[in-house]
Amino acid sequence: MAGKHWRFLGIGGVGMSALAEHYHRQGQEVSGYDREPSPQTERLSALGIPIDFSPRLERVREATEVVYTPAIPEDFPELLEARRLGLRVLRRSEALAQAVEPYQVLAVAGAHGKTSTSAILAWLLHRLGALPVAFVGGQMRNFGGTYLPGSGPYAVVEADEYDRAMLRLSPAHAIITSTEPDHLEIYGDAAGVLAAYQAFRERVGGYCVVPAQVVGIREAIRVEVRDYQVVGEGRFRFVYRWDGGEREVEWSHLGRLYAENAALALTLLEVLGFSPTALREALAGYAGVARRLEWQRLAPDLVAVLDYAHHPTEIARTIDTLREAFPGWQIIVLFQPHLFSRTAFFAKEFAVVLERADEVVLFPIYPAREPYTPHISVKTISQHLAKPAREVVALEQGMREVDILLKRPAVIVLMGAGDIYTLWHPLLKHFGA
């Protein structure tokens, strides 16, 4: 790769920032563009990577490789210039597949739990001295970022189903956390989604680990989580079993789904030869991922939760987890739908699962990469709710709604994959935390 200059368009994205850091740490020249500053761009700038917030054609003319995300339109000036110059232009998924070619790839695919499972895998391997490189779709608290540099033989990769990106990887081993429908704008229907996951399975050279309830994946190790219990403030115990045996784990992370993520990671590494005792000891040091059931006690009778749930199944599991952990408490969910297409596909399902909360506040849809679609809004969801939700037009109105609805003891949940996380610190400050 000597002499290459990588230009990343959309460098502030979670996946793009990890790739940019990877090539930078390998001694390659890297620069990037994004629409606005973010924690990811600040991190990269601190590493010495130049980042522009308006198009710079001269930067493209210096580059040899241009990588872009689906959020970058095809008529973006730098992308047009790269193609005019005949430069090598790669989608992020193509650049990722190239980056991990030298490694034994442990890929994690699935509609839910990819990020947490990938982060657990990365932490366990790191703690046990395997020194993996890792590309994860969330901020790993153990490492302070979405990327982990490593010199070992393994690469832990979150395999995204969007844009069929997972089908560009050729993993040595894999975990598939779920095959539920999502991104139907790409796959068409549930059968199309399932076919894609099976195609991914067929690209895996070795073991594939799945939850016991997952259907449609052939030749897989199936893992079942049983006896999940709350054993104290912030302590949880569960048992998981697979063909190789049964194990018991105690740790500090909320939720049956999180327990399942851990069980999948532990099982894969055990079948790869790591000691089950050493794995469980290492798991005790896992610190979690930002925005994945992240919670803080604000008062004896008040808890705040920040969660990335943006699919009906994830929302249901989050609310059920909180009901179990805080029985009898009021649950207020402030939900920001993610993508117009997903909102339209799952409108009724969103309504059904949101009704598990005591109170719901709906924020405007976060469009991400999609163009504004005026006929789809939060009313697409709220029209199916038996109990009317409160609707707001701006994030900053959320705190006022909380004050109106709050009846302690209560759990306040900021939920969604968009920018609702920007309310987290104002929420904590509002209640004196």
C-alpha positions in Angstrom: 0.0 0.0 0.0 3.1 2.3 -0.2 2.4 5.7 -1.6 -1.4 5.6 -1.3 -3.4 8.6 -0.2 -6.9 7.8 1.1 -9.7 10.4 0.8 -12.7 9.6 2.9 -16.0 11.2 2.0 -18.2 11.1 5.1 -15.2 10.5 7.4 -17.2 11.3 10.5 -19.4 8.2 10.2 -18.8 5.5 12.7 -17.6 3.0 10.2 -15.6 5.5 8.1 -13.8 7.0 11.0 -12.6 3.5 12.1 -11.3 2.8 8.6 -9.6 6.2 8.3 -7.8 5.5 11.7 -6.8 2.1 10.5 -5.1 3.3 7.4 -3.5 6.3 9.2 -2.0 4.0 11.9 -0.6 1.8 9.0 1.4 4.8 7.9 -0.8 5.7 4.9 -1.7 9.3 4.1 -5.4 10.0 5.0 -7.7 13.0 4.7 -11.4 13.4 4.8 -14.6 15.4 4.3 -17.8 15.6 6.3 -20.7 18.0 6.6 -20.0 19.0 10.2 -17.7 18.4 13.2 -18.5 15.4 15.4 -16.7 13.5 18.2 -15.4 11.2 15.5 -13.9 14.0 13.4 -12.4 15.6 16.6 -10.7 12.2 17.4 -9.3 11.9 13.9 -8.1 15.5 13.9 -6.3 14.9 17.1 -4.5 12.0 15.4 -3.3 14.5 12.7 -5.7 13.6 10.0 -6.8 16.7 8.0 -10.6 17.0 7.7 -12.6 19.5 5.6 -16.2 20.6 6.1 -16.7 21.8 2.6 -15.7 20.2 -0.7 -12.0 20.5 -1.6 -11.3 19.4 -5.1 -7.6 19.9 -4.6 -7.6 17.2 -1.9 -9.1 14.7 -4.4 -6.4 15.5 -6.9 -3.8 14.5 -4.3 -5.6 11.2 -3.5 -5.1 7.8 -5.0 -8.1 6.1 -3.4 -11.5 7.6 -2.6 -13.9 6.0 -0.2 -17.5 7.1 0.3 -20.6 6.2 2.3 -24.2 5.9 1.0 -24.9 9.3 2.7 -22.7 10.9 0.0 -24.8 11.7 -3.1 -23.5 10.6 -6.5 -23.3 14.2 -7.7 -21.1 15.3 -4.8 -18.3 17.5 -6.3 -15.4 15.5 -4.9 -16.9 12.2 -6.0 -17.5 13.5 -9.5 -13.9 14.8 -9.6 -12.5 11.4 -8.5 -14.4 9.6 -11.2 -13.3 12.2 -13.8 -9.7 11.6 -12.8 -10.1 7.9 -13.0 -9.2 7.3 -9.4 -10.1 4.1 -7.6 -13.4 4.8 -5.9 -14.7 2.4 -3.2 -17.8 2.1 -1.1 -17.0 1.9 2.6 -17.9 -1.9 2.6 -15.4 -2.5 -0.2 -12.6 -0.6 1.6 -13.4 -2.5 4.8 -13.2 -5.9 3.0 -9.8 -4.9 1.6 -8.5 -3.7 5.0 -9.2 -7.0 6.7 -7.9 -9.3 4.0 -4.7 -10.1 5.9 -6.6 -11.3 9.0 -8.7 -14.1 10.2 -12.0 -12.3 10.2 -14.5 -12.9 13.0 -17.6 -11.2 11.6 -20.8 -10.4 13.5 -24.0 -9.9 11.4 -27.7 -9.6 12.4 -30.5 -7.2 12.7 -29.9 -6.6 16.4 -26.9 -6.8 18.8 -24.1 -6.6 16.2 -22.3 -3.8 18.0 -22.4 -5.2 21.5 -21.4 -8.7 20.4 -18.5 -7.3 18.3 -17.4 -5.1 21.2 -17.5 -8.1 23.6 -15.5 -10.2 21.1 -12.9 -7.5 20.7 -12.5 -7.0 24.5 -12.2 -10.8 25.2 -9.6 -11.3 22.6 -7.7 -8.2 23.7 -7.8 -9.2 27.4 -6.6 -12.7 26.6 -3.6 -11.4 24.7 -4.8 -12.2 21.1 -4.5 -8.4 20.2 -7.1 -8.2 17.5 -7.9 -5.3 15.2 -11.5 -4.4 15.5 -14.0 -2.3 13.5 -17.2 -1.8 15.6 -20.3 0.3 15.0 -20.3 2.1 18.4 -18.0 3.6 21.0 -16.4 0.8 22.9 -15.9 2.0 26.4 -12.9 -0.3 27.0 -11.0 1.4 24.2 -12.5 4.8 23.8 -13.5 4.5 20.2 -15.0 2.5 17.3 -11.6 1.1 16.2 -9.1 -1.0 18.0 -5.6 -1.4 16.5 -4.0 -4.7 17.0 -1.1 -6.9 15.9 -2.7 -10.3 16.3 -4.1 -12.7 13.7 -7.8 -11.8 14.2 -10.0 -8.9 12.9 -13.3 -8.4 14.6 -15.7 -6.9 12.1 -19.3 -5.7 12.5 -20.9 -6.9 9.2 -23.6 -4.5 8.2 -26.6 -5.8 6.3 -27.3 -2.4 4.8 -26.5 -2.2 1.1 -25.6 -5.9 1.3 -22.2 -4.9 2.8 -21.9 -8.1 4.8 -21.7 -10.1 1.5 -18.4 -8.4 0.6 -16.7 -10.2 3.5 -15.2 -13.7 3.6 -15.1 -14.4 7.3 -13.1 -17.2 8.9 -15.8 -17.5 11.5 -19.0 -15.6 12.2 -21.9 -14.9 14.6 -25.4 -14.1 13.2 -27.4 -12.5 16.1 -30.7 -12.3 14.3 -32.3 -12.7 10.9 -35.3 -10.5 11.5 -36.4 -8.3 8.6 -34.9 -4.8 8.3 -33.7 -2.6 5.4 -36.7 -3.9 3.4 -36.0 -1.0 1.0 -33.0 -3.1 -0.1 -34.2 -6.7 0.4 -37.9 -6.4 -0.5 -39.3 -8.8 2.0 -38.5 -11.1 4.9 -37.6 -13.9 2.4 -35.1 -11.6 0.8 -33.5 -10.8 4.1 -33.2 -14.4 5.1 -31.7 -15.4 1.8 -29.0 -12.7 2.3 -28.1 -14.1 5.7 -27.9 -17.6 4.4 -25.7 -16.2 1.5 -23.5 -14.6 4.2 -23.3 -18.0 6.1 -22.1 -19.6 2.9 -19.2 -17.2 2.8 -18.0 -18.2 6.2 -15.1 -20.7 6.1 -15.5 -22.1 9.6 -17.8 -21.9 12.6 -21.1 -19.9 12.6 -22.8 -19.3 16.0 -26.4 -18.2 16.2 -29.1 -17.9 19.0 -31.2 -21.1 19.3 -34.3 -19.3 18.1 -32.8 -18.1 14.8 -34.3 -19.9 11.8 -33.1 -20.4 8.3 -29.3 -20.7 8.9 -27.9 -24.1 8.1 -24.8 -25.7 9.7 -24.7 -23.4 12.8 -23.8 -23.8 16.5 -27.0 -22.9 18.4 -26.8 -21.1 21.7 -29.6 -20.9 24.2 -29.7 -18.4 27.2 -31.7 -19.6 30.2 -32.3 -18.7 33.8 -31.6 -14.9 33.4 -31.9 -13.3 36.8 -31.4 -9.9 38.5 -29.3 -10.8 41.5 -28.7 -7.3 42.9 -28.3 -3.6 42.1 -26.5 -3.7 38.7 -25.8 -7.5 38.9 -27.2 -10.1 36.6 -26.8 -13.9 36.2 -27.6 -16.2 33.3 -26.9 -19.7 32.0 -26.2 -20.5 28.4 -25.9 -23.8 26.7 -24.8 -25.2 23.4 -23.7 -28.6 22.1 -20.4 -28.3 23.9 -21.8 -27.7 27.3 -23.5 -25.4 29.8 -21.9 -22.3 31.4 -23.0 -19.8 34.1 -22.1 -16.1 34.0 -22.6 -13.2 36.3 -21.9 -9.7 35.1 -23.1 -6.0 35.3 -25.0 -5.4 32.0 -28.8 -5.0 31.8 -30.9 -7.2 29.6 -31.5 -10.7 28.2 -30.5 -9.6 24.7 -27.2 -8.3 26.1 -26.7 -11.7 27.9 -27.4 -13.4 24.6 -24.8 -11.3 22.9 -22.2 -12.3 25.5 -23.2 -15.9 25.2 -22.6 -15.9 21.5 -19.2 -14.3 21.8 -18.1 -16.6 24.6 -19.3 -19.7 22.6 -17.4 -18.7 19.5 -14.2 -18.1 21.3 -14.5 -21.3 23.3 -14.9 -23.4 20.1 -11.8 -21.6 18.8 -9.9 -23.0 21.7 -9.9 -20.3 24.4 -10.3 -21.4 28.0 -14.0 -21.0 29.2 -12.7 -20.0 32.7 -10.4 -17.4 31.3 -13.1 -16.1 29.0 -15.6 -15.6 31.9 -12.9 -13.9 34.0 -12.1 -11.5 31.1 -15.8 -10.8 30.6 -16.0 -9.2 34.1 -13.9 -6.3 32.8 -16.1 -5.5 29.8 -17.3 -1.9 30.1 -20.0 -1.8 27.4 -20.8 0.3 24.4 -22.1 3.9 24.4 -25.9 4.2 23.8 -26.5 0.5 24.3 -28.8 0.3 27.4 -26.5 2.9 29.0 -28.1 3.9 32.3 -27.4 6.3 35.2 -29.2 6.7 38.5 -30.2 10.3 38.9 -31.9 9.8 42.3 -33.1 6.9 44.4 -36.4 6.9 42.5 -35.2 8.1 39.1 -33.1 6.5 36.4 -32.1 7.7 32.9 -31.4 5.4 30.0 -29.8 6.1 26.6 -30.5 3.3 24.1 -29.9 2.9 20.4 -33.0 0.8 19.8 -34.6 1.7 16.4 -36.3 -1.5 15.4 -39.5 -2.8 17.0 -37.9 -5.9 18.4 -35.1 -3.9 20.0 -37.6 -1.4 21.5 -39.7 -4.3 23.0 -36.7 -5.9 24.5 -35.4 -2.6 26.0 -38.8 -1.8 27.6 -39.2 -5.4 28.9 -35.7 -5.3 30.3 -36.5 -2.1 32.2 -39.8 -3.5 33.5 -37.9 -6.4 34.9 -35.1 -4.3 36.4 -37.4 -1.6 37.8 -40.7 -3.3 38.6 -43.6 -0.9 39.2 -41.7 2.2 38.0 -43.2 4.5 35.4 -41.4 4.2 32.0 -41.3 7.3 29.8 -39.9 6.7 26.3 -38.7 9.6 24.2 -38.4 8.0 20.8 -36.8 9.3 17.6 -37.7 7.1 14.6 -34.7 6.4 12.3 -35.3 6.5 8.5 -38.5 7.3 6.6 -38.5 3.9 5.0 -38.2 2.0 8.3 -40.9 4.1 9.8 -43.3 3.3 6.9 -42.5 -0.4 6.9 -42.9 -0.9 10.7 -45.4 1.8 11.6 -47.9 -0.6 13.2 -45.2 -2.7 14.9 -43.6 0.5 16.4 -47.0 1.4 17.8 -47.5 -2.0 19.4 -44.2 -2.1 21.1 -44.2 1.5 22.3 -47.5 0.9 24.1 -45.4 -1.2 26.5 -44.2 2.1 28.0 -46.4 4.2 30.3 -45.8 7.4 28.4 -44.4 8.1 24.9 -43.0 11.2 23.4 -42.3 11.1 19.6 -39.7 13.2 17.9 -39.4 14.0 14.2 -37.9 11.2 12.1 -34.1 11.3 11.8 -33.6 10.8 8.0 -29.9 9.9 8.0 -29.1 9.1 4.4 -32.6 9.4 3.1 -34.3 12.4 1.3 -37.1 14.2 3.1 -40.4 12.3 2.6 -43.3 14.6 3.5 -46.0 12.0 3.6 -44.2 9.9 6.3 -43.9 11.4 9.8 -44.3 10.4 13.4 -48.1 10.5 12.8 -47.5 7.4 10.6 -46.8 5.7 14.0 -49.0 7.6 16.3 -52.2 7.0 14.3 -51.9 3.3 15.4 -51.4 4.0 19.1 -54.3 3.2 21.4 -53.1 5.9 23.9 -52.1 9.2 22.2 -48.4 10.0 22.3 -47.1 13.5 22.8 -45.4 14.8 19.6 -42.8 17.5 19.6 -41.2 19.3 16.6 -37.7 19.8 18.1 -35.4 17.9 20.4 -35.1 20.7 22.8 -38.8 20.4 23.7 -38.2 16.9 25.1 -37.2 18.1 28.6 -40.4 20.1 29.0 -42.5 17.0 28.1 -40.6 14.9 30.7 -41.4 17.5 33.4 -45.1 17.3 32.5 -45.3 13.5 32.4 -42.9 12.4 35.2 -44.4 10.5 38.2 -41.7 9.0 40.3 -40.3 6.4 40.7 -39.6 6.5 37.0 -37.2 5.5 34.2 -36.7 8.1 31.4 -35.5 6.5 28.2 -33.9 8.4 25.3 -34.3 6.0 22.4 -33.2 6.0 18.8 -30.3 5.7 16.4 -30.3 9.4 15.3 -29.2 12.5 17.2 -31.5 12.1 20.2 -28.3 11.3 22.2 -27.6 15.1 22.2 -30.3 15.3 24.9 -28.4 12.9 27.2 -26.2 15.4 29.0 -28.9 18.1 29.2 -31.2 15.5 30.8 -28.6 14.5 33.4 -27.9 18.2 34.1 -31.6 19.0 34.4 -31.9 16.5 37.2 -28.7 17.5 38.9 -26.5 14.6 37.9 
